Amino acid sequence: METAPKPAAQLTAISLYTGAGGLDLGFEAAGFDTRVAVEMDDDCIATLQANRDWPVMHRSIHDVTSAELLRQARLEPFEADVLIGGPPCQPFSKCGYWASGDARRLEDPRASTVEAFLRVLRDTRPRAYLMENVAGLAFRGKDEGIHLIRDIVAAINREQGTAYEVELLVLNAADFGVPQTRERAFLVGARDGSRFGSLIPTHRPADDDVKERQLALPLDTPLYRTAWDAIGDLADDDDPQLAPRGKWADLLPSIPEGSNYLYHTDRGAGVPLFGWRRRFWNFLLKLAKDQPSWTLTAQPGPATGPFHWRNRRLSARELCRLQTVPDDYEVLGSTNTVQKQLGNAVPSALAEVIARHMRRRLFGEPDHSEPKVTLIPSRRGKPPPPEPPQPVPQKYRHLIGKHSPHPGTGKGSRASLRSATS
């Protein structure tokens, strides 16, 4: 992947919950300048300061006033072009308390991370905002968070004379050229009430999957970018820190590319070591060269994938590539802290897609053609054949036998235990 060029015409961004900078790098590629970033994690701070000269406030947003933010950014209210950030994925703290939608209550020190973001929105009043969170924020029946946000934004509009909308986008990064299937929710709105609208995928899965998903995409839509496209040019990394760990480490070579522990069940092609769906999906999950990566996690256990097809953990550079972080950007820290920083990040190419569309749809830039996204990896051609799986080591063969499948949603051992104690 080439280092993304910085466009000449830069707009201004205020960044909250910046993390390792995934959102900011995408907005940077789309022509935005991060005028101030707020982050409290020490490892993320080290990464940000080593790579960019963005002014970084190493504090909790709850301890930073909006006036301080604006001073650090050298901006006045109404001057910032965009407020961006991904508040940590925690439950909303006071859904009942906020039911009245009284914007003045945003000053309450008990407010959640999401409400702190909205407090800064109220005080800085940028031209637009983008808030990122887990896709579960929008699940039917569990969408009280969206209703809460809409109530608070409506109160901000009444108090400040703004017209911010709360538009919800639930996007799979792979649909937009990121070599990783990763679904996230984004809330977007413009101060003048302009509508962002929906985003049509720019990339598609294999033809059979298109039919299954019933996507109305042209046949010439580019195929998903794959793990091979992202990391196929990198030399194999023999760093001992990347060796698999734990009791299942020696079983990993017996899993084919693109498979997980289900290969070793009575419904798979391996040997029956486990019960069907008795483990989490990413247990012993391995990348396939010809498919996008599965979602990278922030704090994986020893047997949690995705693992490299060479039967090891992914290196820092490989994680960066799969998250479409430009090659001139180095995420600092130990193997675990790098994984945490990148596992919590927004894929930068997806952020770039959204940022470019914000410029056109919310800021009125000329709509000449579909904007070129610079952080999407190029095609590398047909990948080499899959690595052959190895035999199951002797130390696991005592597990061979008949294993019962998972009984179904809400019927597992934990559910039974809850029923017995209730």
Steps between C-alpha positions, in 0.01 A plus 500: 500500500637841408520784747191714448567851365362795693254704295579870472162642605467410867200536722516494880411215735465468877566141605374335820583148619770504233659167591775406257360741240302274265221753437742792480719331240198446278390860540858613439503311168174676410647843568430571867752632753465374858531822696472334840472139621392375844618159622583360843664164417880516540577262212273687261658829603846361420378388157335833418798709609750284311315524170322834468534852634136525599454685831408219741339550840599205719194509725152361543240695304308530828789714630526721190269797456377592156666841539837326552443290191431803286803687634728205428357473149523878445134506403187682608150352525351438154850495337582126508392308194445166671495336843598132485544222752413150610384504864588170670234234466343513843136499612329837507525620854178687564237414241222574745674808636543647152145421387400866519768590245617799701827600335619689809530168680797420277704682763429219748834329592323163496433532128618213279762516229229545235346786690841663537533492121162672473605761754792595275267502199272744680783731603712500182217479243707371203361485147455124540574210734573129469462265797609137465388206711426129483231388258302362794411860584233469232357155577122496502378475856836622631502841337427710808845658449397641162179641645697657784746663260219634284329651804818673612585628150146634466548686829834639376327625185229674703754659732763599243293568189673223304337236280712187554349177375581156645541274197599140564734308270576133568789410272710192433854618430553226237220654290719808453838349413637419845657150504308413816138420580424742781156645568468832681232762559552868421283795596537806281339841484554849360443827683280639223284188480647370173443128453788258454288212365605142445819352358488241223773235531791550265622138524322168500562144619513196273208461259328229703506719808357791301197288412462388861511859629286625210717805446403704198858569393622520141691195379809714441514606868850414628530190715586521867862573580660196659755423766744422220442843346577657837800303627611268221812705426628493859779261590409228747563619855682255728483720811464260799241736646266401217511127577160362609463439872291289733372143504364511143806656332625174349156423355496813283709351213234230453235765413475585128512860379167677541376252761469486876443233765180390318729314260564259788134418575277222372371740233845601383760321291753454780475276805224543763679680783226750587123531505334700222482867596620431852769768467510861388526549123853644517640203696799376292380717211750535217524748214439390142713669237209539258253656747489812715619460856243443768457773761817575694438495874656729757573249778515150354561195714783259413281300261304795357550578133527598236846347475736523203486213251857425614364400843603802703359823633486797267784752516451869569549589133257228390239629743555851366456381143175318584376818666616706196735711711755665266850355489661816636316449829649280773287381790727476804506260792513132579324240288198512733478878520531536122219246458286694747559833328422367155218272610320805639563715193275587208646377168652814355378438144142477625546830685639649178192387304269668749712815521510545122124461479456750785696756300274451200163450664521721808752766401379553142817409311460431127369150422708422192540126547532233766800608711808281491582351839877495542532256792342196331770240417569413138431160349794258516367246257416140571641383835711186540314178585396445863753368747435125556367412848716279719390185686346539844777460760483193720438701816154604375389165365350388831225756426380310194149376555136594489430852627153647531429818304394823664129468583410839360465865598408541865539128570868466582657411833509860621130543422421179688703620797314831506165319490602274787602790722210735418 
